[in-house]
Amino acid sequence: MEQTFLVRGMTCNGCRTHVEQQLNKLPNVEHAVVTLEDHTAKITSQQSLTPEQIAAALPDKYTVENSITSPPTPAAQAMTGATSEWRQLFPLFLIFGYLTAASVLLNINPWSGGDFMLDFMGLFYIVFGFFKLLDLKGFPASFGMYDPIAKRVPLYGWVYPFLETALGLMFLLRWQIPAALIITVIILGITTIGVVKTLLNKQQIQCACLGTALKLPMTKATLIENSVMLVMAVWMLSSL
């Protein structure tokens, strides 16, 4: 069964991630998703839970109460969910558009497809690394929700934004390109496996591709984003 609770006391994405992790550890809880914007926790469990049970699993600074909002109809829920998802993903599409335009302008005269891809990958890593560094404290936990390595080695989540920044500089400076391409294939390949598993399990979690400063849902767009970079990296490796 699915229940929605109001969780008050969350002030940042780190709070949200911690609350979500604690709720997912509760007995009989199959899946819990916490949203910072409306301070809600949607919990799917094998049996009914009370606010007191939820509060007991959290630190004292949080208060929990039942949500009084009435559930929307299935049709309204589907329409609202689709609209909300596209609205949330708009920053991702906007950034991709800017990166593509910038890479085209850098290589349009004369045109070079290879340099276009190197500049796109370099700008991609620099920009996405920047957004991850905006909330370095909250990023590792969010990234560890789906990345196989970050799940097992928390330090990897802390290092990852700096790794992306370093790869971006390598592509833009045209330094050690083969090594940068191989690392790209490895780290994005591993992350993509985690994304695919999340999508197949229909888990509703936050995507950490733009860090935690922007609240993006894990969708097929995340898979497409990783796939584009992987295809470019493999293509460039095969062309060396």
C-alpha beads as a LAMMPS data file, in Angstrom:
LAMMPS data file: protein, C-alpha beads

240 atoms
239 bonds

1 atom types
1 bond types

-500.0 500.0 xlo xhi
-500.0 500.0 ylo yhi
-500.0 500.0 zlo zhi

Masses

1 110.0

Atoms # bond

1 1 1 0.000 0.000 0.000
2 1 1 1.070 3.615 -0.581
3 1 1 0.911 6.384 2.019
4 1 1 1.981 10.026 1.992
5 1 1 3.324 11.808 5.064
6 1 1 4.393 15.383 5.717
7 1 1 7.948 15.542 7.069
8 1 1 8.804 18.946 8.520
9 1 1 12.315 20.061 9.415
10 1 1 14.121 19.359 6.138
11 1 1 16.170 22.393 5.076
12 1 1 18.449 21.088 2.322
13 1 1 18.904 18.222 -0.081
14 1 1 21.242 16.523 2.367
15 1 1 18.333 16.377 4.831
16 1 1 16.070 14.980 2.137
17 1 1 18.569 12.275 1.214
18 1 1 19.122 11.284 4.857
19 1 1 15.378 11.065 5.565
20 1 1 14.814 9.009 2.422
21 1 1 17.597 6.584 3.322
22 1 1 16.272 6.125 6.875
23 1 1 12.722 5.489 5.654
24 1 1 13.922 2.900 3.141
25 1 1 15.541 1.004 6.035
26 1 1 12.240 0.577 7.899
27 1 1 10.867 -2.973 8.137
28 1 1 8.117 -3.733 5.605
29 1 1 8.937 -0.592 3.568
30 1 1 9.350 -1.481 -0.083
31 1 1 10.152 1.975 -1.383
32 1 1 10.207 5.545 -0.041
33 1 1 10.577 8.783 -1.996
34 1 1 11.045 12.104 -0.202
35 1 1 10.449 15.452 -1.888
36 1 1 12.005 18.569 -0.392
37 1 1 9.768 21.100 -2.159
38 1 1 6.493 19.988 -0.573
39 1 1 8.082 18.142 2.399
40 1 1 6.339 14.880 1.551
41 1 1 7.381 11.276 1.935
42 1 1 5.610 8.769 -0.298
43 1 1 6.021 5.311 1.175
44 1 1 5.084 1.991 -0.361
45 1 1 4.922 -0.677 2.346
46 1 1 3.502 -4.090 3.091
47 1 1 1.336 -2.733 5.902
48 1 1 -0.045 0.584 7.125
49 1 1 2.365 2.904 8.919
50 1 1 1.651 5.662 11.429
51 1 1 3.323 9.076 11.723
52 1 1 4.701 7.945 15.071
53 1 1 6.475 4.989 13.448
54 1 1 7.960 7.262 10.808
55 1 1 9.070 9.847 13.372
56 1 1 10.740 7.168 15.502
57 1 1 13.054 6.317 12.599
58 1 1 14.192 9.940 12.177
59 1 1 16.211 12.389 14.302
60 1 1 14.281 14.549 16.753
61 1 1 14.483 17.678 14.592
62 1 1 11.929 16.183 12.168
63 1 1 8.178 16.076 12.789
64 1 1 5.848 13.783 10.883
65 1 1 2.134 13.987 10.229
66 1 1 -0.384 12.484 7.841
67 1 1 -0.903 14.233 4.512
68 1 1 -4.461 15.541 4.156
69 1 1 -4.343 16.000 0.411
70 1 1 -6.858 13.879 -1.487
71 1 1 -5.417 11.581 -4.167
72 1 1 -5.892 12.756 -7.770
73 1 1 -7.681 10.675 -10.376
74 1 1 -5.449 8.368 -12.456
75 1 1 -5.896 10.527 -15.567
76 1 1 -5.081 13.753 -13.715
77 1 1 -2.129 12.108 -12.002
78 1 1 -0.700 10.928 -15.335
79 1 1 -1.136 14.350 -16.929
80 1 1 0.313 16.199 -13.953
81 1 1 3.216 13.755 -13.697
82 1 1 4.117 14.154 -17.368
83 1 1 3.942 17.952 -17.197
84 1 1 5.945 18.062 -13.985
85 1 1 8.586 15.719 -15.394
86 1 1 9.117 17.827 -18.528
87 1 1 9.234 20.980 -16.416
88 1 1 11.846 19.449 -14.132
89 1 1 13.929 18.251 -17.081
90 1 1 13.873 21.628 -18.835
91 1 1 17.234 22.744 -17.304
92 1 1 18.869 19.561 -18.642
93 1 1 17.582 20.136 -22.197
94 1 1 18.534 23.819 -22.010
95 1 1 22.093 22.997 -20.966
96 1 1 22.402 20.391 -23.727
97 1 1 21.239 23.014 -26.229
98 1 1 23.807 25.539 -25.059
99 1 1 26.611 22.966 -25.088
100 1 1 25.711 21.886 -28.613
101 1 1 25.500 25.468 -29.882
102 1 1 28.823 26.406 -28.294
103 1 1 30.557 23.331 -29.732
104 1 1 29.173 24.053 -33.209
105 1 1 30.308 27.695 -33.096
106 1 1 33.805 26.682 -32.003
107 1 1 34.224 24.372 -34.997
108 1 1 31.983 25.766 -37.738
109 1 1 34.720 27.462 -39.765
110 1 1 36.260 25.198 -40.827
111 1 1 33.956 22.395 -39.698
112 1 1 35.515 19.503 -37.803
113 1 1 33.284 16.736 -36.526
114 1 1 36.034 15.277 -34.354
115 1 1 36.823 18.582 -32.668
116 1 1 33.100 19.223 -32.225
117 1 1 32.745 16.013 -30.219
118 1 1 35.858 16.715 -28.145
119 1 1 34.655 20.231 -27.326
120 1 1 31.140 18.974 -26.538
121 1 1 32.490 16.321 -24.168
122 1 1 34.869 18.813 -22.575
123 1 1 32.168 21.438 -22.016
124 1 1 29.759 18.725 -20.846
125 1 1 32.124 17.578 -18.109
126 1 1 33.046 21.121 -17.017
127 1 1 29.422 22.277 -16.757
128 1 1 28.075 19.105 -15.152
129 1 1 31.023 18.983 -12.746
130 1 1 30.303 22.586 -11.759
131 1 1 26.700 21.811 -10.841
132 1 1 27.770 18.800 -8.783
133 1 1 30.224 20.978 -6.839
134 1 1 27.437 23.411 -5.905
135 1 1 26.292 20.874 -3.307
136 1 1 29.288 18.618 -2.819
137 1 1 27.993 17.567 0.602
138 1 1 24.685 16.234 -0.726
139 1 1 25.911 14.827 -4.048
140 1 1 27.625 11.578 -2.891
141 1 1 24.494 10.233 -1.172
142 1 1 22.277 11.097 -4.135
143 1 1 24.777 9.615 -6.619
144 1 1 25.085 6.491 -4.499
145 1 1 21.371 5.813 -4.934
146 1 1 22.054 4.402 -8.410
147 1 1 25.769 4.368 -9.306
148 1 1 27.162 0.860 -8.557
149 1 1 30.595 2.104 -7.442
150 1 1 29.311 5.013 -5.344
151 1 1 26.960 2.606 -3.555
152 1 1 29.882 0.512 -2.346
153 1 1 32.632 3.141 -2.119
154 1 1 31.235 6.462 -0.758
155 1 1 34.590 8.184 -1.385
156 1 1 34.003 7.739 -5.115
157 1 1 30.978 10.044 -4.874
158 1 1 33.135 12.772 -3.329
159 1 1 35.843 12.400 -5.980
160 1 1 33.524 12.106 -8.990
161 1 1 32.838 15.870 -9.569
162 1 1 36.577 16.555 -9.581
163 1 1 37.136 13.625 -11.946
164 1 1 34.568 15.095 -14.339
165 1 1 36.263 18.505 -14.174
166 1 1 39.665 16.949 -14.901
167 1 1 38.266 15.013 -17.881
168 1 1 36.660 18.194 -19.206
169 1 1 39.998 20.011 -19.105
170 1 1 41.730 17.076 -20.816
171 1 1 39.250 17.180 -23.717
172 1 1 39.337 20.966 -24.092
173 1 1 43.149 21.109 -23.894
174 1 1 43.486 18.060 -26.188
175 1 1 45.724 16.397 -23.594
176 1 1 45.910 12.597 -23.237
177 1 1 42.732 12.169 -25.285
178 1 1 42.917 8.332 -25.545
179 1 1 43.140 8.037 -21.743
180 1 1 40.279 10.505 -21.267
181 1 1 38.106 8.563 -23.719
182 1 1 38.824 5.221 -22.030
183 1 1 38.014 6.656 -18.589
184 1 1 34.807 8.144 -20.017
185 1 1 33.687 4.787 -21.385
186 1 1 34.430 3.064 -18.067
187 1 1 32.817 5.510 -15.629
188 1 1 29.791 6.364 -17.786
189 1 1 29.340 2.713 -18.711
190 1 1 29.166 1.755 -15.034
191 1 1 26.806 4.636 -14.219
192 1 1 24.573 3.713 -17.173
193 1 1 24.197 0.194 -15.790
194 1 1 22.923 1.701 -12.553
195 1 1 20.545 4.019 -14.447
196 1 1 19.114 1.116 -16.452
197 1 1 18.541 -0.934 -13.283
198 1 1 16.795 2.026 -11.640
199 1 1 14.515 2.545 -14.631
200 1 1 13.706 -1.171 -14.924
201 1 1 12.843 -1.308 -11.216
202 1 1 10.674 1.806 -11.693
203 1 1 12.354 3.542 -8.776
204 1 1 11.464 7.198 -8.403
205 1 1 14.705 8.816 -7.302
206 1 1 16.514 12.039 -8.019
207 1 1 19.054 12.099 -10.825
208 1 1 22.431 13.430 -9.701
209 1 1 23.630 14.253 -13.232
210 1 1 23.351 17.987 -12.454
211 1 1 24.161 17.509 -8.800
212 1 1 21.522 18.147 -6.170
213 1 1 21.163 21.905 -6.627
214 1 1 18.680 21.223 -9.445
215 1 1 15.970 18.672 -8.678
216 1 1 15.870 16.368 -11.697
217 1 1 13.982 13.057 -11.696
218 1 1 15.622 9.869 -12.894
219 1 1 14.073 9.319 -16.344
220 1 1 14.939 7.996 -19.782
221 1 1 16.507 11.411 -20.452
222 1 1 19.285 10.456 -18.034
223 1 1 19.891 7.271 -19.998
224 1 1 19.948 9.229 -23.275
225 1 1 22.383 11.754 -21.809
226 1 1 24.832 9.024 -20.762
227 1 1 24.354 7.162 -24.050
228 1 1 25.222 10.241 -26.120
229 1 1 28.511 10.635 -24.268
230 1 1 29.277 6.927 -24.509
231 1 1 28.621 6.835 -28.254
232 1 1 30.854 9.869 -28.794
233 1 1 33.648 8.366 -26.691
234 1 1 33.496 4.986 -28.468
235 1 1 33.342 6.712 -31.862
236 1 1 36.410 8.824 -31.080
237 1 1 38.324 5.815 -29.763
238 1 1 37.609 3.869 -32.931
239 1 1 38.837 6.831 -34.989
240 1 1 42.224 7.103 -33.272

Bonds

1 1 1 2
2 1 2 3
3 1 3 4
4 1 4 5
5 1 5 6
6 1 6 7
7 1 7 8
8 1 8 9
9 1 9 10
10 1 10 11
11 1 11 12
12 1 12 13
13 1 13 14
14 1 14 15
15 1 15 16
16 1 16 17
17 1 17 18
18 1 18 19
19 1 19 20
20 1 20 21
21 1 21 22
22 1 22 23
23 1 23 24
24 1 24 25
25 1 25 26
26 1 26 27
27 1 27 28
28 1 28 29
29 1 29 30
30 1 30 31
31 1 31 32
32 1 32 33
33 1 33 34
34 1 34 35
35 1 35 36
36 1 36 37
37 1 37 38
38 1 38 39
39 1 39 40
40 1 40 41
41 1 41 42
42 1 42 43
43 1 43 44
44 1 44 45
45 1 45 46
46 1 46 47
47 1 47 48
48 1 48 49
49 1 49 50
50 1 50 51
51 1 51 52
52 1 52 53
53 1 53 54
54 1 54 55
55 1 55 56
56 1 56 57
57 1 57 58
58 1 58 59
59 1 59 60
60 1 60 61
61 1 61 62
62 1 62 63
63 1 63 64
64 1 64 65
65 1 65 66
66 1 66 67
67 1 67 68
68 1 68 69
69 1 69 70
70 1 70 71
71 1 71 72
72 1 72 73
73 1 73 74
74 1 74 75
75 1 75 76
76 1 76 77
77 1 77 78
78 1 78 79
79 1 79 80
80 1 80 81
81 1 81 82
82 1 82 83
83 1 83 84
84 1 84 85
85 1 85 86
86 1 86 87
87 1 87 88
88 1 88 89
89 1 89 90
90 1 90 91
91 1 91 92
92 1 92 93
93 1 93 94
94 1 94 95
95 1 95 96
96 1 96 97
97 1 97 98
98 1 98 99
99 1 99 100
100 1 100 101
101 1 101 102
102 1 102 103
103 1 103 104
104 1 104 105
105 1 105 106
106 1 106 107
107 1 107 108
108 1 108 109
109 1 109 110
110 1 110 111
111 1 111 112
112 1 112 113
113 1 113 114
114 1 114 115
115 1 115 116
116 1 116 117
117 1 117 118
118 1 118 119
119 1 119 120
120 1 120 121
121 1 121 122
122 1 122 123
123 1 123 124
124 1 124 125
125 1 125 126
126 1 126 127
127 1 127 128
128 1 128 129
129 1 129 130
130 1 130 131
131 1 131 132
132 1 132 133
133 1 133 134
134 1 134 135
135 1 135 136
136 1 136 137
137 1 137 138
138 1 138 139
139 1 139 140
140 1 140 141
141 1 141 142
142 1 142 143
143 1 143 144
144 1 144 145
145 1 145 146
146 1 146 147
147 1 147 148
148 1 148 149
149 1 149 150
150 1 150 151
151 1 151 152
152 1 152 153
153 1 153 154
154 1 154 155
155 1 155 156
156 1 156 157
157 1 157 158
158 1 158 159
159 1 159 160
160 1 160 161
161 1 161 162
162 1 162 163
163 1 163 164
164 1 164 165
165 1 165 166
166 1 166 167
167 1 167 168
168 1 168 169
169 1 169 170
170 1 170 171
171 1 171 172
172 1 172 173
173 1 173 174
174 1 174 175
175 1 175 176
176 1 176 177
177 1 177 178
178 1 178 179
179 1 179 180
180 1 180 181
181 1 181 182
182 1 182 183
183 1 183 184
184 1 184 185
185 1 185 186
186 1 186 187
187 1 187 188
188 1 188 189
189 1 189 190
190 1 190 191
191 1 191 192
192 1 192 193
193 1 193 194
194 1 194 195
195 1 195 196
196 1 196 197
197 1 197 198
198 1 198 199
199 1 199 200
200 1 200 201
201 1 201 202
202 1 202 203
203 1 203 204
204 1 204 205
205 1 205 206
206 1 206 207
207 1 207 208
208 1 208 209
209 1 209 210
210 1 210 211
211 1 211 212
212 1 212 213
213 1 213 214
214 1 214 215
215 1 215 216
216 1 216 217
217 1 217 218
218 1 218 219
219 1 219 220
220 1 220 221
221 1 221 222
222 1 222 223
223 1 223 224
224 1 224 225
225 1 225 226
226 1 226 227
227 1 227 228
228 1 228 229
229 1 229 230
230 1 230 231
231 1 231 232
232 1 232 233
233 1 233 234
234 1 234 235
235 1 235 236
236 1 236 237
237 1 237 238
238 1 238 239
239 1 239 240
